[in-house]
Amino acid sequence: MADSEIAAFRALMASRPRPPDLAGRRERLDSFGTLYPLEAGVTLTPVTANGVPAEWSETPAADAKRAILYMHGGAFVAGSIASHRLLVTALGRAAGARTLAIDYRRAPEHPFPAALDDTLAAYRFLLAEGFAPHDIAIAGDSAGGGLTMGALLALRDAGEPLPGAAFVIAPWVDLACRGETYVSKADIDPIIQRPYLLDVAADYIAGADPIPRLASPLGGDFRGLPPVLIQVGSAETLLADSVALAGQLGAADVAVTLEVWPEMVHVWHLFRGHLSAGGRALERAGAFLRGVWDAG
């Protein structure tokens, strides 16, 4: 059955094309964070997490002992706490947890591994604040999903305690963009295209050859990672990354759940005021995280 809301959303995206300049791209993505009002009852608190600009959010029902560390998308060059605040706070409400969103350093000013280093610093901040590893989830969308998976591998390889769960939305985990859907979905994806991704990937890895595994985790050794939920839309070029990641996690004996949402576009959760499926997806993600935490 066709989603009655998707045509109107596609018209909205067509009216807001990606600007050619980096400053314009950053401003455009940040503007998505002002499309709808902040939900009632959400408290926001700025904080510095081991040197990384961050923001706590919580609701009265949040369990103070549980935290979600969130890394925004934006192809490593755009996005911010502001652009993703509505998504992050809704996720926290659905999961009954506090959230810590970070403004990691972005390319091209700060190429890899700056963003990954900031992610790891923020996770260690949560540990230093007294959160038990099992009561932490790390999450992110698109580039932030790639950071999530890279951080899990880095923590495991360093012998550091792993979080209890991970949640990723359309994670960009193959910076070479080799998946079949980069081509087959190009005509219906209104947001992300392969040529743009290859350009920003070059900025992010700053000419590194081969591409560092922690920057592009697909094909890595995922053994020993905590449970992972992956959500992705069927109408996006990044679909192949999610499908391949789920397969590789499963083959490594990691508990993984892959949800492919019909007709949905890249990180539709950001636009749940237009796409009610965004709210439903975040509720499912919250239930997943609660289930992992409650299982102990």
N, C-alpha and C positions, 0 to 999 in steps of 0.2 A: 504493500500500500504506500502510495506517495505521501511524503511528509508535506502537509499543507503550508508549513511555515518556511520551507527552504527557498522557494522562489522569491519571497520578499527579502530574505536574507541575502540571496545572491544579488539582488538589485542594490541593496545597501553596500555590499562590497564593490560592486561596479562603480558606485558613486564615490568611492574612496580608494582610488588606485594607489599602488605603492609609488611614492616619489622617487625620482632618480638619485637624489642626494642622501647621504647618510643622516644628516640632521633632520631632514624631512621624514625619513623612515622612522627615526626614533620618536619624533613628535606624533606621527600617525599612530604608532602602536600604543604610545602612552594615552592617546585620546580614547582608545577603546575602554580604558579604565574609568572613563567618565560617562559612558553611555547610560548607566543606570545608577540609582542611588545606593549607597552602602546600606546593607540590611540593618534593621534596628537591633540594638543590644550588643553590637560589636564594639569592643574596646581596642584601640590601636596604641602601641607604645614603641617609639623608636628606641633602638639599642645598637650598640656596637658589639659584634660577635667576633672576638679575637681579631679586631681590626677591620672587620667587614661590616659595612653599613647594613642594617637589618631592621625588621619591624615585627614585633610581637602582635598577634591578634588573638582575641579570645571572646567567648560569649559566657554568660552566667552559668550555662550548663557544662562548660568545658571541664574535663578532668585535668587538674593542674599537674598531674604526674605524667601526662601523655603529651607528646609534641610531634608535630609534622614539620620537617625542614623542607622548604619549597624553593626550587630554582626555576625561574621564569624562562619562557621561550623567547625567541627573537633572533634565531640564527647566529647567536653569539655576538651580534653586533648591535642589537636593539633590545627593547623590553626592559622592564624595571619593576620595582615594587609597585609603583603606581599603576602600570599597565595591567598587572595581574591581581591587584588587591581584591577585586570582587570575586574572582575565582578562588583565591586562597582562603579568604574568610568564609566563603560558602563551604569549601571543603572541610575547614576546621569545625564548622557547625555540624556538618553531616557526620563527621567522625567523633564528635564530642571531645575534641582535643584543642590544645593551643597550637598556633602555627607560628613558625619563624620563617619569614620570607627574606631573602637576601638580595642586595644589589651587588652581585659579583662583578669583577672588572670585565669589560667588554673589549673585543677586537674592533678595529685594528690597533687601537692604542695599546691594548694589553693582550697579546696573542697567548695561545696555549703555552704553559699550563696555568696561567693566572686564574681563569675561572674555576678550574678544578681545585687549585690550591685554596681558593676562597670557600668553595663548597666544603672541603675537608676541614678548614679552620672553623667554619660555622658548626659542623657536626661535633667537633671536639669541644666547642663552646658549650653545647648542650650537655655533653658528658660532664664537663667541669661544673655545670650548674646543678648537677645531681640527678639528671634523668638517667634511669636505667636503660641500657642499650635496647632491650626488648620493647620498651615503652616509647621508642622513637621510630618514626617512619620517615623515609626520605622520598621526595616526590618531585616531579617536574614535567614540563611539556616541551615537546620539540627539542630544541637545543638543551633545555633544562632536563629533559628525559635522558639525553645523552650524557649529561653531567651526572645524573643520578646513577646510571649504570657504570660510568667510569669511576665514580667515587666508591661504589660497592667493590669493584675489583681492586682499587688502590687500598682500601681498608683491609680487605681480606689478605692481599699480598703482604701487607705490613704487619699482619698478625694482630690488628686492632679489633676491638669488639664491633660486631656488625649490628645494624638496626634490626628491629623486629620484622619490618616489611618495607616494600617499596611500591610506589604507584607511579606509573608513567603514562602520559598522554601523547600518542603519536611520536614516540621518541626518535630523534634523528641519531642513529647509531652507525650509519655508514656514510662517512663524509665523501666517499667516492661516488655515491649515488648510483649504485649499480643495479638496484632492484627493477623488475619489469614494470612496476606501476609508475615509475618516474616517467615512463613513456605512455603506457596504456591509459593512465588517468589524467594526463596532461590537459586534455581538452575539457575536462569537467571540474578540475580543481581551480577554484577562483582565487587561491591565496598563495600557494607555494609551487614554484616551478624549478626544474633541475638546473637550468643555466644560472639562475640567481643563487641557488644553493652552492653550486661549484665555485662561484665567485667569492662568496663570503667564507666558504671553507678554506680557500687559499689565504684569505686574510687571517683566519683563526689559527691555522697551523704554520703560518709565516714561512712557507716554502719547505717545510719538513718533508723528507722523502726517505723511507716510506712514512705514511701517515701514522702518527703515534697511536698505539692500540688503546690507550686510555682516553684519547680524543675521539676515537672511532671504534667503539667496543665490539661491534658485530664481528663474530668469528673468534672472540676471545674464549678463555676457559672460565665458564660460569659456575663451576662446581663449588658447593658450600654456601651459596648465596641464600638469603631469606626469601620468603614467598613474595611474588611479584604479580601485580595486576597491571595489565596493559589495556588501554582503551584507544581505539583508532576509528576514524570514519572510513566508510567504504569509498567515498568520493575524493580521496586525497592521494597525491603522488607518493607520500611517505608510507602508504599502506604496506608496501613490501618490507620495509624495515621492521615494522611491528610483527608481521607474520614470521619473518626469518628469526627475529629475536626470540619469539615465543618457542619456536621449534628448537633453537639452540639451548634455551634455558631448560626445556623439558628433557632434552637429550642428556643434559648435565645433572639430571635428578633434582632440579629446582622446582618447587611447587609454583606453577605459573597459570594464570587465568588470562586468556585473550578474549576481549570483547570487540567485535567489529560492528559498529553502529551504522545501519543502512542509511545512505544518502548524506550522512554527516560529513562536514568539511573539517579542515585542519583546526584543531582545538576549538571545537564548537562550544565548549564549556564557557569560553569567554563571552559568549553572546546569548546566554540563556534567557535574556529579556526578549529576544527574537526567536530563539530556538529552545522550546521547553525541554527538548531532549538533553540539553546541557545540564539543567537542574537534575534530571533523572539520572544522568551519568554520575554526577557528583554524589548523589545519594547512594548509588551502588558502590562507589569508591569508599565512602564513609563506612558503609556496612562491612565492606571487605576489611578495612583497617581495624574496626572494632572487633570483628571476628578473630583476627590474628591476635590482637592484644588480649581478648578475653580467654582465648585458648591457653594462654600462659606459655 
